Amino acid sequence: MMKGKWTFFGLVVGLGYLGFPGLVEAQERKIIPLDAHFLPIASGDEDQKYSKIVTVSPEGELVEKTYDLNYALVSAKKSMFEASEPLEPVWEEEKHYASDGTLKYTQFKYRKDNANYTKVFVGDKPVLDLVCDSSLNCEGFFIAPDGEEEAVDRDIFKPGLPDMKAWNEFLGKNLSYPQSARNNRAEGEIWLGLKIDERGELMDSFVVNRASSDPSLVKEVERVLERYAGGFLPARDLQGSPTTAWMYLPIRFRLG
């Protein structure tokens, strides 16, 4: 099992696209088209699969509701933020729904005493209780349907890397900064979307922010991914069985 740093992709990329808090004023309503990965796209794009409705309450609570194209509710998320740089949530509640409208599970995330907590419930029954310290080393437990507890050190409902330290060492040895990107002073993060099957094998991949990234950086990330042979950890469903799911990883380029 892995102990290392984890990035909450949905939050980071979502807020990056939304431009919060400047996007919405109190009580203002915005509708954002999303693709199959729940990423914002241009209005009218043929790849649209969902719509997100975003509002901010007078108390400063960010409310995001996501619907499919048949207007069925997919998820409902509430977040509270503190005035900081970078902007970070202090509390989140996210509910996920089945296609028939029934609630599948609820996820809570909050910060307390310099630690980040994640709790997942099916109804009123806890299935995941996880805490990550300031270094984002995590420990907690998963509760199986039969009540048996299993120690975990990551969010098992998402795919992961077997060893984050080994991944960072791999990048350090294999990732190069393209000269053309240096000449253009291009830097930033290239986000990889990786589809991992129930055996932990890579089924598909794409660069999430290709359109807004330097082409030479994208090409370098794709080259390095082809060399990676360290494997992945599959996601698990609410019953604890391995399942196929997408994961998202940032690869950072910074000029010295």
Residue pairs with C-beta under 8 A, 6 or more apart in sequence:
1 152
1 153
1 154
1 233
2 153
2 154
2 160
2 161
2 162
2 163
2 164
2 233
3 137
3 138
3 153
3 164
4 136
4 137
4 161
4 163
4 164
4 165
4 167
5 135
5 136
5 164
6 132
6 136
6 138
6 154
6 155
6 160
6 164
7 248
7 249
7 250
8 109
9 191
9 247
9 248
9 250
10 38
11 89
11 92
12 250
13 39
13 191
13 208
13 209
13 248
14 38
14 40
14 64
15 87
17 32
17 39
17 40
18 24
18 32
18 40
18 54
20 62
20 81
20 87
21 56
21 81
21 87
23 30
23 54
24 30
24 54
24 55
24 56
24 62
25 56
26 56
26 57
26 58
26 60
27 55
27 56
27 57
27 58
28 55
28 56
29 53
29 54
29 55
30 53
30 54
30 55
31 51
31 52
31 53
31 54
32 40
32 51
32 52
32 53
32 54
33 40
33 41
33 42
33 43
33 44
33 45
33 48
33 50
33 51
33 52
34 40
34 41
34 48
34 49
34 50
34 51
34 52
34 66
35 41
35 45
35 47
35 48
35 49
35 50
36 47
36 49
37 193
37 208
37 246
38 50
38 52
38 66
39 208
40 52
41 47
41 48
48 69
49 68
49 69
50 66
50 67
50 68
50 69
50 74
51 66
51 67
51 69
52 64
52 65
52 66
52 67
53 64
53 65
53 66
53 67
54 62
54 63
54 64
55 62
55 63
56 62
56 63
57 63
60 80
60 81
61 78
61 79
61 80
62 77
62 78
62 79
62 80
62 81
63 76
63 77
63 78
64 75
64 76
64 77
64 78
64 79
65 73
65 75
65 76
65 77
66 73
66 74
66 75
66 76
66 77
67 73
67 74
68 74
72 97
72 99
72 101
73 97
73 101
74 96
74 97
75 94
75 95
75 96
75 97
76 94
76 95
76 97
77 92
77 93
77 94
77 95
78 92
78 93
78 94
79 89
79 91
79 92
79 93
80 89
80 90
80 91
80 92
81 87
81 88
81 89
81 90
82 88
82 90
88 111
89 109
89 111
90 110
90 111
91 108
91 109
91 110
91 111
92 107
92 108
92 109
92 110
93 106
93 107
93 108
94 106
94 107
94 108
94 109
95 103
95 105
95 106
95 107
96 103
96 104
96 105
96 106
96 107
97 103
97 104
98 104
103 123
104 122
104 238
105 120
105 121
105 122
105 127
105 238
106 120
106 121
107 118
107 119
107 120
107 121
108 117
108 118
108 119
108 120
108 121
109 116
109 117
109 118
109 119
110 116
110 117
111 117
114 133
114 134
115 131
115 132
115 133
115 134
116 131
116 132
116 136
117 130
117 131
117 132
118 128
118 129
118 130
118 131
118 132
118 140
118 155
119 126
119 128
119 129
119 130
120 126
120 127
120 128
120 157
120 238
121 127
122 238
125 143
126 143
127 142
127 143
127 238
128 140
128 141
128 142
128 143
128 152
128 155
128 156
128 157
129 140
129 141
129 143
130 138
130 139
130 140
130 152
130 154
130 155
131 138
131 139
131 140
132 138
137 153
138 152
138 153
138 154
138 155
139 151
139 152
139 153
140 151
140 152
140 153
141 149
141 150
141 151
141 152
142 149
142 150
142 152
142 156
142 236
142 240
143 149
143 150
144 150
144 239
144 240
145 239
145 240
150 240
154 160
154 233
156 235
156 236
156 240
157 235
157 236
157 237
157 238
157 245
158 235
158 245
158 247
159 194
159 196
159 200
159 232
159 233
159 234
159 235
159 245
159 246
159 247
160 232
160 233
160 247
161 167
161 230
161 232
161 233
161 249
162 230
162 231
162 232
162 233
163 230
166 230
167 230
170 228
170 230
171 224
171 251
174 224
174 227
175 220
175 221
175 224
175 251
176 220
177 220
177 253
177 255
178 214
178 216
178 217
178 219
178 220
180 214
180 216
181 187
181 214
181 216
181 217
181 220
181 253
182 255
184 214
185 255
186 214
186 216
186 217
186 253
187 253
187 254
187 255
188 213
188 214
188 217
188 252
188 253
189 209
189 250
189 251
189 252
189 253
190 207
190 209
190 213
190 217
190 218
190 221
190 250
190 251
190 253
191 207
191 208
191 209
191 248
191 249
191 250
191 251
192 205
192 206
192 207
192 208
192 221
192 225
192 248
192 249
192 250
192 251
193 205
193 206
193 207
193 208
193 246
193 247
193 248
194 202
194 204
194 205
194 232
194 246
194 247
194 248
194 249
195 202
195 203
195 204
195 205
195 244
195 245
195 246
196 202
196 203
196 232
196 233
196 234
196 235
196 244
196 245
196 246
196 247
197 203
197 234
197 244
198 234
198 241
198 242
198 243
198 244
199 234
199 242
200 231
200 232
200 233
200 234
200 242
201 231
201 232
202 232
203 244
205 225
207 213
207 218
207 221
207 222
208 248
210 218
217 253
221 251
224 251
232 247
234 242
234 243
234 244
234 245
235 242
235 243
235 244
235 245
235 247
236 242
236 243
237 243
